[in-house]
Amino acid sequence: MKTCAAASLKAIAYQAADRPQGTGTGAAIVQFTNTTAKSCVLQGHPTVAGAANGSPELNVPLKVTPTGSASPVKLSPGGQAWLKLTFVQVQGEGDGYCESGSAPVIYPTMVIGLPGAGKHQVALEDGQFAECDGTLTATAVTATKPS
């Protein structure tokens, strides 16, 4: 079965229910939906870049630490798959701070890349992406919705 083409997927992101302590985004769920009439497969861990106001040349690649093993996820027409991104959390109130001493960064959108399935620019449905240190952990694409 073929890997899902970028054009065959709709991607959305929202804050995860289970996230680290702090005032930033902490963790986000990215949901992919197959919008075509044919089944396809997603597999692997994502690449992630902070998107700077829709200008691809200004995207900031983040260092992704993969967690868990990757296995193929078959998406039937209308089928869904998910992955979870967990950021180094922003602490404190207002603009917040990073425990490392670096400055927190806020991105209106992130560009999520999947092996063979293109790149997808997503905004959080309920806020903006806030993170510290330019690093995150990411699960592989899964057929089970993470919390």
Short mmCIF file of the C-alpha atoms (twelve columns), coordinates in Angstrom:
data_MODEL
# 
_entry.id   MODEL 
# 
loop_
_atom_site.group_PDB 
_atom_site.id 
_atom_site.type_symbol 
_atom_site.label_atom_id 
_atom_site.label_alt_id 
_atom_site.label_comp_id 
_atom_site.label_asym_id 
_atom_site.label_seq_id 
_atom_site.Cartn_x 
_atom_site.Cartn_y 
_atom_site.Cartn_z 
_atom_site.pdbx_PDB_model_num 
ATOM 1   C CA . MET A 1   0.000   0.000  0.000  1 
ATOM 2   C CA . LYS A 2   1.236   3.462  -0.867 1 
ATOM 3   C CA . THR A 3   2.293   6.124  1.602  1 
ATOM 4   C CA . CYS A 4   -0.313  8.873  1.983  1 
ATOM 5   C CA . ALA A 5   0.490   11.828 -0.262 1 
ATOM 6   C CA . ALA A 6   0.648   15.245 1.382  1 
ATOM 7   C CA . ALA A 7   -2.362  16.419 -0.634 1 
ATOM 8   C CA . SER A 8   -4.460  13.485 0.638  1 
ATOM 9   C CA . LEU A 9   -4.081  14.481 4.301  1 
ATOM 10  C CA . LYS A 10  -5.736  17.133 6.436  1 
ATOM 11  C CA . ALA A 11  -3.733  17.953 9.566  1 
ATOM 12  C CA . ILE A 12  -4.963  19.748 12.691 1 
ATOM 13  C CA . ALA A 13  -3.315  20.326 16.089 1 
ATOM 14  C CA . TYR A 14  -4.654  20.888 19.573 1 
ATOM 15  C CA . GLN A 15  -3.251  20.945 23.106 1 
ATOM 16  C CA . ALA A 16  -2.845  17.541 24.697 1 
ATOM 17  C CA . ALA A 17  -4.789  16.799 27.881 1 
ATOM 18  C CA . ASP A 18  -1.720  15.151 29.431 1 
ATOM 19  C CA . ARG A 19  1.101   17.701 29.391 1 
ATOM 20  C CA . PRO A 20  4.009   18.828 31.584 1 
ATOM 21  C CA . GLN A 21  3.594   21.470 34.313 1 
ATOM 22  C CA . GLY A 22  4.016   25.073 33.196 1 
ATOM 23  C CA . THR A 23  2.235   27.807 31.324 1 
ATOM 24  C CA . GLY A 24  3.254   27.086 27.716 1 
ATOM 25  C CA . THR A 25  1.767   24.658 25.255 1 
ATOM 26  C CA . GLY A 26  3.593   21.730 26.865 1 
ATOM 27  C CA . ALA A 27  2.269   19.073 24.521 1 
ATOM 28  C CA . ALA A 28  0.222   19.005 21.357 1 
ATOM 29  C CA . ILE A 29  -1.625  16.305 19.452 1 
ATOM 30  C CA . VAL A 30  -1.406  16.405 15.656 1 
ATOM 31  C CA . GLN A 31  -4.253  14.568 13.918 1 
ATOM 32  C CA . PHE A 32  -4.042  13.463 10.290 1 
ATOM 33  C CA . THR A 33  -7.182  12.555 8.321  1 
ATOM 34  C CA . ASN A 34  -7.171  10.759 4.952  1 
ATOM 35  C CA . THR A 35  -9.370  12.954 2.722  1 
ATOM 36  C CA . THR A 36  -9.286  10.672 -0.339 1 
ATOM 37  C CA . ALA A 37  -11.315 7.643  -1.459 1 
ATOM 38  C CA . LYS A 38  -8.250  5.345  -1.309 1 
ATOM 39  C CA . SER A 39  -6.501  3.780  1.653  1 
ATOM 40  C CA . CYS A 40  -2.904  4.759  2.322  1 
ATOM 41  C CA . VAL A 41  -0.221  4.317  4.991  1 
ATOM 42  C CA . LEU A 42  1.603   6.652  7.371  1 
ATOM 43  C CA . GLN A 43  4.678   5.609  9.321  1 
ATOM 44  C CA . GLY A 44  7.506   7.111  11.302 1 
ATOM 45  C CA . HIS A 45  8.494   9.992  13.523 1 
ATOM 46  C CA . PRO A 46  8.001   13.590 12.381 1 
ATOM 47  C CA . THR A 47  10.343  16.422 11.646 1 
ATOM 48  C CA . VAL A 48  9.156   19.650 13.291 1 
ATOM 49  C CA . ALA A 49  9.909   23.282 12.508 1 
ATOM 50  C CA . GLY A 50  8.561   26.426 14.088 1 
ATOM 51  C CA . ALA A 51  6.951   28.468 11.329 1 
ATOM 52  C CA . ALA A 52  7.658   32.175 11.214 1 
ATOM 53  C CA . ASN A 53  4.500   33.830 9.884  1 
ATOM 54  C CA . GLY A 54  4.176   31.666 6.790  1 
ATOM 55  C CA . SER A 55  7.635   32.387 5.384  1 
ATOM 56  C CA . PRO A 56  9.238   28.959 4.762  1 
ATOM 57  C CA . GLU A 57  12.755  30.442 4.593  1 
ATOM 58  C CA . LEU A 58  12.294  31.661 8.180  1 
ATOM 59  C CA . ASN A 59  11.190  28.271 9.582  1 
ATOM 60  C CA . VAL A 60  13.225  27.137 12.578 1 
ATOM 61  C CA . PRO A 61  13.915  23.376 12.632 1 
ATOM 62  C CA . LEU A 62  13.513  21.976 16.140 1 
ATOM 63  C CA . LYS A 63  15.540  19.053 17.496 1 
ATOM 64  C CA . VAL A 64  13.183  16.073 17.724 1 
ATOM 65  C CA . THR A 65  13.884  13.182 20.104 1 
ATOM 66  C CA . PRO A 66  11.788  10.245 18.857 1 
ATOM 67  C CA . THR A 67  9.957   8.118  21.433 1 
ATOM 68  C CA . GLY A 68  8.417   4.709  20.875 1 
ATOM 69  C CA . SER A 69  8.700   2.469  17.844 1 
ATOM 70  C CA . ALA A 70  7.301   3.241  14.420 1 
ATOM 71  C CA . SER A 71  4.956   0.833  12.673 1 
ATOM 72  C CA . PRO A 72  2.757   1.366  9.615  1 
ATOM 73  C CA . VAL A 73  -0.687  2.871  10.238 1 
ATOM 74  C CA . LYS A 74  -3.254  2.134  7.513  1 
ATOM 75  C CA . LEU A 75  -5.673  4.979  6.906  1 
ATOM 76  C CA . SER A 76  -8.906  4.001  5.196  1 
ATOM 77  C CA . PRO A 77  -10.846 6.808  3.486  1 
ATOM 78  C CA . GLY A 78  -11.716 9.247  6.299  1 
ATOM 79  C CA . GLY A 79  -9.398  7.345  8.666  1 
ATOM 80  C CA . GLN A 80  -7.259  9.136  11.248 1 
ATOM 81  C CA . ALA A 81  -3.806  8.829  12.763 1 
ATOM 82  C CA . TRP A 82  -2.123  10.870 15.484 1 
ATOM 83  C CA . LEU A 83  1.209   11.835 16.943 1 
ATOM 84  C CA . LYS A 84  2.102   13.675 20.131 1 
ATOM 85  C CA . LEU A 85  4.672   16.447 20.460 1 
ATOM 86  C CA . THR A 86  5.963   17.264 23.954 1 
ATOM 87  C CA . PHE A 87  7.877   20.535 24.307 1 
ATOM 88  C CA . VAL A 88  10.283  21.835 26.945 1 
ATOM 89  C CA . GLN A 89  7.680   23.712 28.939 1 
ATOM 90  C CA . VAL A 90  7.584   27.472 29.494 1 
ATOM 91  C CA . GLN A 91  7.355   28.322 33.215 1 
ATOM 92  C CA . GLY A 92  5.876   31.294 35.073 1 
ATOM 93  C CA . GLU A 93  3.260   33.866 34.162 1 
ATOM 94  C CA . GLY A 94  3.030   36.441 31.370 1 
ATOM 95  C CA . ASP A 95  5.839   35.942 28.878 1 
ATOM 96  C CA . GLY A 96  7.230   33.175 31.103 1 
ATOM 97  C CA . TYR A 97  10.760  31.894 31.303 1 
ATOM 98  C CA . CYS A 98  12.777  28.787 30.474 1 
ATOM 99  C CA . GLU A 99  14.445  26.838 33.265 1 
ATOM 100 C CA . SER A 100 17.573  26.640 31.072 1 
ATOM 101 C CA . GLY A 101 17.822  30.437 30.997 1 
ATOM 102 C CA . SER A 102 17.047  30.670 27.272 1 
ATOM 103 C CA . ALA A 103 14.149  32.836 26.124 1 
ATOM 104 C CA . PRO A 104 10.766  31.196 25.412 1 
ATOM 105 C CA . VAL A 105 9.721   31.157 21.760 1 
ATOM 106 C CA . ILE A 106 6.153   31.353 20.463 1 
ATOM 107 C CA . TYR A 107 5.208   30.089 17.005 1 
ATOM 108 C CA . PRO A 108 1.774   30.699 15.459 1 
ATOM 109 C CA . THR A 109 2.196   27.498 13.441 1 
ATOM 110 C CA . MET A 110 4.474   24.462 13.155 1 
ATOM 111 C CA . VAL A 111 5.481   22.544 10.045 1 
ATOM 112 C CA . ILE A 112 5.186   18.806 10.670 1 
ATOM 113 C CA . GLY A 113 6.978   16.524 8.206  1 
ATOM 114 C CA . LEU A 114 6.219   12.822 7.864  1 
ATOM 115 C CA . PRO A 115 8.418   10.310 6.008  1 
ATOM 116 C CA . GLY A 116 7.141   10.118 2.418  1 
ATOM 117 C CA . ALA A 117 3.964   12.071 3.263  1 
ATOM 118 C CA . GLY A 118 5.159   15.652 2.881  1 
ATOM 119 C CA . LYS A 119 5.046   18.627 5.203  1 
ATOM 120 C CA . HIS A 120 1.960   20.026 6.863  1 
ATOM 121 C CA . GLN A 121 1.634   23.503 8.378  1 
ATOM 122 C CA . VAL A 122 -0.635  23.418 11.423 1 
ATOM 123 C CA . ALA A 123 -1.844  25.994 13.923 1 
ATOM 124 C CA . LEU A 124 -3.071  25.051 17.373 1 
ATOM 125 C CA . GLU A 125 -6.853  25.170 17.522 1 
ATOM 126 C CA . ASP A 126 -6.610  26.474 21.094 1 
ATOM 127 C CA . GLY A 127 -3.573  28.759 21.370 1 
ATOM 128 C CA . GLN A 128 -0.065  29.095 20.001 1 
ATOM 129 C CA . PHE A 129 2.976   26.850 20.231 1 
ATOM 130 C CA . ALA A 130 5.234   28.026 23.089 1 
ATOM 131 C CA . GLU A 131 8.456   26.199 23.814 1 
ATOM 132 C CA . CYS A 132 11.914  26.426 25.328 1 
ATOM 133 C CA . ASP A 133 15.314  25.342 24.018 1 
ATOM 134 C CA . GLY A 134 14.249  24.367 20.454 1 
ATOM 135 C CA . THR A 135 13.829  20.715 21.424 1 
ATOM 136 C CA . LEU A 136 10.892  18.350 21.804 1 
ATOM 137 C CA . THR A 137 10.021  14.677 21.965 1 
ATOM 138 C CA . ALA A 138 7.663   13.145 19.417 1 
ATOM 139 C CA . THR A 139 5.852   9.851  19.198 1 
ATOM 140 C CA . ALA A 140 5.666   7.988  15.922 1 
ATOM 141 C CA . VAL A 141 2.384   8.155  14.013 1 
ATOM 142 C CA . THR A 142 -0.122  5.912  15.793 1 
ATOM 143 C CA . ALA A 143 -3.615  4.547  15.157 1 
ATOM 144 C CA . THR A 144 -4.467  5.200  18.827 1 
ATOM 145 C CA . LYS A 145 -5.288  8.757  19.875 1 
ATOM 146 C CA . PRO A 146 -2.806  9.868  22.582 1 
ATOM 147 C CA . SER A 147 -3.894  11.942 25.595 1 
# 
